[in-house]
Amino acid sequence: MKMKGQLLLILCILFLPAAALAAGMSSGTITMEFDLSGHDPGQEARLWIPYPISDRDQLITDIRVTGDYAESAVYTDRVYSTPILYARWNPDATSRRLTLTFHVDRDEVVRRDFPAREGAWNRADFARYLAPTSLGPIDGKVRELAQEITRGKTTVLARARAIYDWICDNMYRDPKTRGCGAGNVCALLQRPGGKCTDIHSVFVALCRAAGVPAREIFGIRQGKKDVQDITTWQHCWAEFYLPGYDWVPVDPADVRKMMLKYNLTLDDSRTREYRDYFWGAWDPYRVQLAVGRDIRLNPPQQGPPLNTFGYPYAEIGNRVLDWLDPATFRYHFTFRR
């Protein structure tokens, strides 16, 4: 009987939704290895990497940067203060290697103790998070849809929740999308399938069009095993600002990801559990690396502003490497618990 009881407990744990297993904190060491040696010899090489820093939700320690670069430093961009690890190799360099290693302790984030009444706020203080971006307009069709979704909603919280529910109901995860998606909002309103940046770009644009300050966050997922390859585990999530309270975490993209993973319908009880969890919460299996859209790096890149900075970026001479192709770009990320 004791063995049967233990087996039943194990089966229950295995079939719990991920939200129920998210409590607490996740820790590990992430190693990011770059090798640009094989690209265009005789050209100057420059590399920009999203750089982890501590905040109230994560503690970053034991940072180590090694390599054979000519120069390296940590900078921030001028608009969002996103930290950037920059490295440069001279044209005569025959080897171009860099390794970034850091340890992270990341907390689960839960913020749902909403006040009965929203506080006063000044829209000017949140102008950056109410403004359009190059791929996220807030006028035209976007504003019309935002008004339709939030009709009759008189509070920031109610408008944000209506948009969150619309995203969960109407968008879906398309595994064929390259990387995390470009987040082209107008295209996504025509075909609402994509990955995390796509889904959260629509959430943010609709929120801003409805007068709700919102922003995307870019980072990478932690592993859950002792050692895992997380080279392609980049992730984007979002939050909106509730006046008189705080920034509120959401992740409707992970709702749709779990629905796809477990073949769930919108009416499934497990879908409701994921949907309830990711309204006001993030699991701890992630690391924040960057914020902002249309980023001008520091030192500035030669190309146009970056749509997002969730991936490394490199230029060899005048050529930009494809950051969505780690095998060709030559980078590899490892997580160790």
DRENDO-1510 file (C-alpha; in Angstrom, 1 decimal, always signed):
<recs>
REC; n; res; u; v; w
REC; 1; MET; +0.0; +0.0; +0.0 .
REC; 2; LYS; +2.9; +2.4; +0.8 .
REC; 3; MET; +4.4; +1.8; -2.7 .
REC; 4; LYS; +1.0; +2.4; -4.3 .
REC; 5; GLY; +0.6; +5.6; -2.4 .
REC; 6; GLN; +4.0; +6.9; -3.5 .
REC; 7; LEU; +3.3; +6.0; -7.1 .
REC; 8; LEU; +0.0; +7.9; -6.9 .
REC; 9; LEU; +1.8; +11.0; -5.5 .
REC; 10; ILE; +4.4; +10.8; -8.3 .
REC; 11; LEU; +1.7; +10.6; -10.9 .
REC; 12; CYS; -0.1; +13.6; -9.4 .
REC; 13; ILE; +3.1; +15.7; -9.5 .
REC; 14; LEU; +3.8; +14.7; -13.1 .
REC; 15; PHE; +0.4; +15.8; -14.2 .
REC; 16; LEU; +0.2; +19.1; -12.2 .
REC; 17; PRO; +0.1; +22.2; -14.5 .
REC; 18; ALA; +3.5; +24.0; -14.7 .
REC; 19; ALA; +1.9; +26.9; -12.8 .
REC; 20; ALA; +1.5; +24.7; -9.7 .
REC; 21; LEU; +5.2; +23.8; -9.8 .
REC; 22; ALA; +6.5; +27.3; -10.2 .
REC; 23; ALA; +6.6; +28.5; -6.6 .
REC; 24; GLY; +9.8; +29.7; -5.0 .
REC; 25; MET; +13.1; +30.4; -6.7 .
REC; 26; SER; +15.3; +28.9; -9.4 .
REC; 27; SER; +19.1; +29.2; -9.4 .
REC; 28; GLY; +21.9; +28.2; -11.7 .
REC; 29; THR; +24.9; +29.3; -13.7 .
REC; 30; ILE; +24.7; +30.4; -17.3 .
REC; 31; THR; +27.7; +30.3; -19.6 .
REC; 32; MET; +27.5; +32.1; -22.9 .
REC; 33; GLU; +30.3; +31.2; -25.4 .
REC; 34; PHE; +31.0; +33.2; -28.6 .
REC; 35; ASP; +33.5; +32.4; -31.3 .
REC; 36; LEU; +33.6; +34.9; -34.3 .
REC; 37; SER; +37.0; +33.6; -35.5 .
REC; 38; GLY; +35.7; +32.1; -38.8 .
REC; 39; HIS; +34.0; +35.3; -40.1 .
REC; 40; ASP; +35.7; +37.5; -42.6 .
REC; 41; PRO; +39.4; +37.6; -41.6 .
REC; 42; GLY; +41.0; +41.0; -41.9 .
REC; 43; GLN; +37.9; +42.8; -40.8 .
REC; 44; GLU; +37.2; +44.5; -37.4 .
REC; 45; ALA; +34.7; +42.5; -35.4 .
REC; 46; ARG; +32.3; +44.0; -32.9 .
REC; 47; LEU; +30.0; +42.1; -30.5 .
REC; 48; TRP; +27.1; +43.4; -28.3 .
REC; 49; ILE; +25.6; +41.0; -25.7 .
REC; 50; PRO; +22.5; +41.6; -23.4 .
REC; 51; TYR; +24.1; +41.8; -20.0 .
REC; 52; PRO; +22.4; +40.6; -16.8 .
REC; 53; ILE; +22.0; +42.8; -13.7 .
REC; 54; SER; +20.4; +42.3; -10.3 .
REC; 55; ASP; +17.0; +43.8; -9.6 .
REC; 56; ARG; +14.2; +43.0; -7.1 .
REC; 57; ASP; +13.3; +39.8; -8.9 .
REC; 58; GLN; +16.8; +38.4; -9.6 .
REC; 59; LEU; +20.2; +38.4; -8.0 .
REC; 60; ILE; +23.2; +38.2; -10.4 .
REC; 61; THR; +26.6; +37.2; -9.0 .
REC; 62; ASP; +29.9; +35.6; -10.0 .
REC; 63; ILE; +30.0; +37.4; -13.3 .
REC; 64; ARG; +33.1; +36.5; -15.3 .
REC; 65; VAL; +34.1; +37.8; -18.8 .
REC; 66; THR; +37.1; +36.2; -20.5 .
REC; 67; GLY; +38.4; +36.3; -24.1 .
REC; 68; ASP; +41.0; +37.5; -26.6 .
REC; 69; TYR; +39.3; +40.8; -27.5 .
REC; 70; ALA; +41.2; +44.1; -28.0 .
REC; 71; GLU; +38.7; +45.9; -25.8 .
REC; 72; SER; +35.7; +45.2; -23.7 .
REC; 73; ALA; +33.4; +47.1; -21.4 .
REC; 74; VAL; +29.8; +47.3; -20.1 .
REC; 75; TYR; +27.6; +50.2; -21.3 .
REC; 76; THR; +23.9; +51.0; -21.4 .
REC; 77; ASP; +21.8; +52.5; -24.1 .
REC; 78; ARG; +20.6; +56.1; -23.7 .
REC; 79; VAL; +16.9; +55.5; -23.7 .
REC; 80; TYR; +16.1; +52.4; -21.6 .
REC; 81; SER; +19.4; +52.0; -19.7 .
REC; 82; THR; +19.6; +48.4; -20.9 .
REC; 83; PRO; +23.0; +47.0; -20.0 .
REC; 84; ILE; +25.3; +45.9; -22.8 .
REC; 85; LEU; +28.5; +43.9; -22.8 .
REC; 86; TYR; +30.5; +45.2; -25.7 .
REC; 87; ALA; +33.7; +43.6; -27.2 .
REC; 88; ARG; +35.9; +44.5; -30.2 .
REC; 89; TRP; +38.6; +42.7; -32.1 .
REC; 90; ASN; +41.2; +44.4; -34.3 .
REC; 91; PRO; +41.3; +43.5; -38.1 .
REC; 92; ASP; +44.5; +41.5; -37.6 .
REC; 93; ALA; +43.0; +39.2; -35.0 .
REC; 94; THR; +43.1; +35.5; -35.9 .
REC; 95; SER; +41.0; +34.4; -32.9 .
REC; 96; ARG; +37.8; +36.1; -31.7 .
REC; 97; ARG; +36.5; +34.4; -28.6 .
REC; 98; LEU; +34.5; +35.6; -25.6 .
REC; 99; THR; +32.9; +33.8; -22.7 .
REC; 100; LEU; +30.3; +35.4; -20.3 .
REC; 101; THR; +29.4; +33.4; -17.2 .
REC; 102; PHE; +27.1; +34.4; -14.4 .
REC; 103; HIS; +25.1; +32.9; -11.6 .
REC; 104; VAL; +21.4; +33.8; -11.1 .
REC; 105; ASP; +19.0; +33.4; -8.3 .
REC; 106; ARG; +15.5; +34.2; -9.7 .
REC; 107; ASP; +12.3; +34.6; -7.6 .
REC; 108; GLU; +8.9; +33.7; -8.7 .
REC; 109; VAL; +7.0; +36.9; -9.1 .
REC; 110; VAL; +3.4; +37.2; -7.9 .
REC; 111; ARG; +1.6; +40.5; -7.8 .
REC; 112; ARG; -2.2; +40.2; -7.5 .
REC; 113; ASP; -3.1; +41.9; -4.3 .
REC; 114; PHE; -4.7; +44.7; -6.3 .
REC; 115; PRO; -6.1; +47.7; -4.4 .
REC; 116; ALA; -9.8; +48.3; -4.3 .
REC; 117; ARG; -9.3; +51.8; -5.8 .
REC; 118; GLU; -6.6; +52.8; -8.3 .
REC; 119; GLY; -4.3; +55.6; -7.4 .
REC; 120; ALA; -3.9; +59.0; -9.2 .
REC; 121; TRP; -1.2; +59.1; -11.8 .
REC; 122; ASN; +0.4; +61.4; -14.3 .
REC; 123; ARG; +0.5; +60.0; -17.9 .
REC; 124; ALA; +3.5; +62.1; -18.6 .
REC; 125; ASP; +5.5; +60.0; -16.2 .
REC; 126; PHE; +4.8; +56.9; -18.3 .
REC; 127; ALA; +5.0; +58.5; -21.8 .
REC; 128; ARG; +7.6; +56.0; -22.9 .
REC; 129; TYR; +5.3; +53.1; -22.1 .
REC; 130; LEU; +2.3; +54.7; -23.8 .
REC; 131; ALA; +4.1; +55.5; -27.1 .
REC; 132; PRO; +4.2; +53.6; -30.4 .
REC; 133; THR; +7.2; +51.8; -31.7 .
REC; 134; SER; +8.3; +51.1; -35.3 .
REC; 135; LEU; +6.4; +47.8; -35.4 .
REC; 136; GLY; +3.9; +48.6; -32.7 .
REC; 137; PRO; +1.6; +51.4; -33.7 .
REC; 138; ILE; -1.2; +52.5; -31.4 .
REC; 139; ASP; -3.4; +54.3; -33.9 .
REC; 140; GLY; -5.6; +53.1; -36.8 .
REC; 141; LYS; -6.7; +49.5; -36.6 .
REC; 142; VAL; -4.8; +48.9; -33.4 .
REC; 143; ARG; -6.7; +51.7; -31.6 .
REC; 144; GLU; -10.0; +50.6; -33.1 .
REC; 145; LEU; -9.4; +47.1; -31.8 .
REC; 146; ALA; -8.3; +48.3; -28.4 .
REC; 147; GLN; -11.4; +50.4; -28.0 .
REC; 148; GLU; -13.6; +47.5; -29.0 .
REC; 149; ILE; -11.9; +45.2; -26.5 .
REC; 150; THR; -12.1; +47.6; -23.6 .
REC; 151; ARG; -15.5; +49.1; -24.3 .
REC; 152; GLY; -17.2; +49.8; -21.0 .
REC; 153; LYS; -14.0; +49.2; -19.0 .
REC; 154; THR; -13.4; +52.3; -16.8 .
REC; 155; THR; -10.3; +51.3; -14.9 .
REC; 156; VAL; -6.7; +50.5; -16.0 .
REC; 157; LEU; -7.0; +47.1; -14.4 .
REC; 158; ALA; -10.2; +46.2; -16.2 .
REC; 159; ARG; -8.8; +47.4; -19.6 .
REC; 160; ALA; -5.6; +45.4; -19.1 .
REC; 161; ARG; -7.5; +42.3; -18.1 .
REC; 162; ALA; -9.8; +42.6; -21.1 .
REC; 163; ILE; -6.8; +42.8; -23.4 .
REC; 164; TYR; -5.1; +39.9; -21.7 .
REC; 165; ASP; -8.2; +37.7; -22.1 .
REC; 166; TRP; -8.5; +38.8; -25.8 .
REC; 167; ILE; -4.9; +37.8; -26.4 .
REC; 168; CYS; -5.4; +34.4; -24.7 .
REC; 169; ASP; -8.6; +33.8; -26.7 .
REC; 170; ASN; -7.5; +35.0; -30.1 .
REC; 171; MET; -3.7; +34.6; -30.6 .
REC; 172; TYR; -1.9; +31.3; -30.8 .
REC; 173; ARG; +1.7; +29.9; -30.7 .
REC; 174; ASP; +3.1; +29.1; -34.2 .
REC; 175; PRO; +6.1; +26.8; -33.7 .
REC; 176; LYS; +7.3; +27.6; -37.3 .
REC; 177; THR; +8.0; +31.3; -36.3 .
REC; 178; ARG; +11.7; +32.1; -36.5 .
REC; 179; GLY; +13.2; +33.0; -33.1 .
REC; 180; CYS; +10.8; +34.7; -30.8 .
REC; 181; GLY; +9.1; +36.5; -33.6 .
REC; 182; ALA; +9.5; +40.1; -34.9 .
REC; 183; GLY; +6.4; +41.5; -33.1 .
REC; 184; ASN; +5.0; +43.2; -36.2 .
REC; 185; VAL; +1.7; +44.2; -34.7 .
REC; 186; CYS; -0.2; +45.1; -37.9 .
REC; 187; ALA; +0.8; +41.8; -39.6 .
REC; 188; LEU; -0.2; +39.9; -36.5 .
REC; 189; LEU; -3.7; +41.4; -36.4 .
REC; 190; GLN; -4.1; +39.9; -39.9 .
REC; 191; ARG; -2.6; +36.5; -38.9 .
REC; 192; PRO; -2.5; +36.2; -35.1 .
REC; 193; GLY; +0.0; +33.3; -34.8 .
REC; 194; GLY; +3.6; +33.7; -33.6 .
REC; 195; LYS; +5.8; +33.3; -30.6 .
REC; 196; CYS; +6.4; +35.2; -27.4 .
REC; 197; THR; +7.6; +38.5; -28.8 .
REC; 198; ASP; +4.7; +38.5; -31.3 .
REC; 199; ILE; +2.1; +37.8; -28.7 .
REC; 200; HIS; +3.4; +40.3; -26.2 .
REC; 201; SER; +4.0; +43.0; -28.8 .
REC; 202; VAL; +0.3; +42.8; -29.6 .
REC; 203; PHE; -0.6; +42.9; -25.8 .
REC; 204; VAL; +1.7; +45.9; -25.3 .
REC; 205; ALA; +0.4; +47.8; -28.4 .
REC; 206; LEU; -3.3; +47.2; -27.5 .
REC; 207; CYS; -2.6; +48.3; -23.8 .
REC; 208; ARG; -0.9; +51.5; -24.9 .
REC; 209; ALA; -3.7; +52.3; -27.4 .
REC; 210; ALA; -6.1; +51.9; -24.5 .
REC; 211; GLY; -4.2; +54.2; -22.3 .
REC; 212; VAL; -2.5; +51.4; -20.2 .
REC; 213; PRO; +1.3; +51.7; -19.7 .
REC; 214; ALA; +2.9; +48.5; -20.8 .
REC; 215; ARG; +6.3; +47.1; -21.9 .
REC; 216; GLU; +8.0; +43.9; -23.1 .
REC; 217; ILE; +10.9; +42.3; -21.2 .
REC; 218; PHE; +13.5; +40.2; -23.0 .
REC; 219; GLY; +15.6; +37.4; -21.5 .
REC; 220; ILE; +16.3; +33.7; -21.5 .
REC; 221; ARG; +14.8; +30.7; -19.8 .
REC; 222; GLN; +16.6; +28.7; -17.1 .
REC; 223; GLY; +16.8; +25.0; -17.4 .
REC; 224; LYS; +15.3; +22.6; -14.9 .
REC; 225; LYS; +17.9; +19.8; -15.3 .
REC; 226; ASP; +21.4; +19.7; -13.9 .
REC; 227; VAL; +22.9; +20.7; -17.3 .
REC; 228; GLN; +21.0; +21.9; -20.3 .
REC; 229; ASP; +21.7; +23.6; -23.6 .
REC; 230; ILE; +19.7; +26.8; -23.6 .
REC; 231; THR; +21.1; +28.4; -26.7 .
REC; 232; THR; +17.7; +28.9; -28.3 .
REC; 233; TRP; +15.7; +29.5; -25.1 .
REC; 234; GLN; +15.2; +33.2; -25.5 .
REC; 235; HIS; +11.9; +34.4; -24.1 .
REC; 236; CYS; +9.9; +37.6; -24.0 .
REC; 237; TRP; +7.3; +38.5; -21.4 .
REC; 238; ALA; +5.3; +41.6; -20.5 .
REC; 239; GLU; +4.0; +43.8; -17.7 .
REC; 240; PHE; +1.6; +46.7; -17.4 .
REC; 241; TYR; +1.5; +49.5; -14.8 .
REC; 242; LEU; -1.4; +49.7; -12.4 .
REC; 243; PRO; -1.6; +53.2; -10.9 .
REC; 244; GLY; -1.1; +53.4; -7.1 .
REC; 245; TYR; +0.1; +49.8; -7.1 .
REC; 246; ASP; +3.0; +48.6; -9.2 .
REC; 247; TRP; +4.0; +47.0; -12.5 .
REC; 248; VAL; +1.9; +43.8; -12.9 .
REC; 249; PRO; +3.5; +40.7; -14.5 .
REC; 250; VAL; +1.7; +38.8; -17.3 .
REC; 251; ASP; +2.7; +36.1; -19.8 .
REC; 252; PRO; -0.1; +35.2; -22.1 .
REC; 253; ALA; +2.4; +33.7; -24.5 .
REC; 254; ASP; +3.2; +31.0; -22.0 .
REC; 255; VAL; -0.5; +30.3; -21.7 .
REC; 256; ARG; -0.7; +29.6; -25.4 .
REC; 257; LYS; +2.6; +27.7; -25.3 .
REC; 258; MET; +1.2; +25.3; -22.7 .
REC; 259; MET; -2.0; +24.9; -24.7 .
REC; 260; LEU; +0.0; +23.9; -27.7 .
REC; 261; LYS; +2.4; +21.6; -25.7 .
REC; 262; TYR; -0.5; +19.7; -24.0 .
REC; 263; ASN; -3.0; +20.0; -26.8 .
REC; 264; LEU; -5.4; +22.0; -24.7 .
REC; 265; THR; -8.5; +23.8; -25.8 .
REC; 266; LEU; -9.7; +27.2; -24.4 .
REC; 267; ASP; -12.4; +25.3; -22.4 .
REC; 268; ASP; -10.0; +22.9; -20.8 .
REC; 269; SER; -9.6; +23.3; -17.0 .
REC; 270; ARG; -5.8; +23.2; -17.3 .
REC; 271; THR; -6.0; +26.1; -19.7 .
REC; 272; ARG; -7.9; +28.1; -17.0 .
REC; 273; GLU; -5.2; +27.3; -14.5 .
REC; 274; TYR; -2.4; +28.5; -16.7 .
REC; 275; ARG; -4.5; +31.6; -17.7 .
REC; 276; ASP; -5.2; +32.4; -14.0 .
REC; 277; TYR; -1.5; +31.9; -13.1 .
REC; 278; PHE; +0.1; +34.1; -15.7 .
REC; 279; TRP; -2.2; +37.0; -14.9 .
REC; 280; GLY; -0.2; +38.7; -12.3 .
REC; 281; ALA; +2.7; +36.1; -12.1 .
REC; 282; TRP; +5.9; +34.9; -13.7 .
REC; 283; ASP; +7.5; +31.6; -12.9 .
REC; 284; PRO; +11.1; +31.7; -11.7 .
REC; 285; TYR; +12.6; +29.8; -14.6 .
REC; 286; ARG; +13.8; +32.9; -16.5 .
REC; 287; VAL; +16.4; +35.7; -16.4 .
REC; 288; GLN; +15.7; +39.3; -17.5 .
REC; 289; LEU; +18.3; +40.7; -19.8 .
REC; 290; ALA; +16.9; +43.7; -21.7 .
REC; 291; VAL; +14.0; +46.0; -22.2 .
REC; 292; GLY; +13.0; +48.4; -24.9 .
REC; 293; ARG; +12.3; +48.5; -28.7 .
REC; 294; ASP; +14.1; +50.3; -31.5 .
REC; 295; ILE; +17.4; +50.1; -29.6 .
REC; 296; ARG; +20.4; +52.2; -30.5 .
REC; 297; LEU; +23.3; +50.3; -29.0 .
REC; 298; ASN; +26.2; +51.8; -27.2 .
REC; 299; PRO; +28.7; +52.0; -28.8 .
REC; 300; PRO; +26.3; +52.5; -31.7 .
REC; 301; GLN; +25.9; +49.8; -34.3 .
REC; 302; GLN; +26.3; +50.7; -38.0 .
REC; 303; GLY; +22.9; +49.3; -38.9 .
REC; 304; PRO; +19.4; +50.7; -38.1 .
REC; 305; PRO; +18.0; +50.6; -34.5 .
REC; 306; LEU; +17.4; +47.1; -33.3 .
REC; 307; ASN; +13.7; +46.0; -33.1 .
REC; 308; THR; +14.6; +44.1; -29.9 .
REC; 309; PHE; +17.8; +43.2; -28.0 .
REC; 310; GLY; +17.0; +39.8; -26.6 .
REC; 311; TYR; +19.7; +38.2; -28.8 .
REC; 312; PRO; +23.4; +38.9; -29.2 .
REC; 313; TYR; +24.3; +41.3; -32.1 .
REC; 314; ALA; +27.6; +41.4; -34.1 .
REC; 315; GLU; +29.1; +43.2; -37.0 .
REC; 316; ILE; +32.1; +41.9; -39.0 .
REC; 317; GLY; +33.3; +44.9; -41.0 .
REC; 318; ASN; +30.0; +46.2; -42.5 .
REC; 319; ARG; +28.2; +42.9; -42.3 .
REC; 320; VAL; +25.6; +42.1; -39.7 .
REC; 321; LEU; +25.6; +38.4; -38.5 .
REC; 322; ASP; +22.2; +36.6; -38.3 .
REC; 323; TRP; +21.6; +36.5; -34.6 .
REC; 324; LEU; +18.8; +34.0; -35.0 .
REC; 325; ASP; +21.2; +31.4; -36.4 .
REC; 326; PRO; +23.5; +30.5; -33.5 .
REC; 327; ALA; +25.3; +27.8; -35.5 .
REC; 328; THR; +26.5; +30.3; -38.1 .
REC; 329; PHE; +26.9; +33.2; -35.7 .
REC; 330; ARG; +28.8; +30.8; -33.5 .
REC; 331; TYR; +27.4; +31.1; -30.0 .
REC; 332; HIS; +26.4; +28.5; -27.4 .
REC; 333; PHE; +24.6; +28.9; -24.0 .
REC; 334; THR; +24.7; +26.4; -21.2 .
REC; 335; PHE; +22.7; +26.2; -18.0 .
REC; 336; ARG; +24.0; +24.4; -14.9 .
REC; 337; ARG; +21.8; +24.0; -11.9 .
</recs>
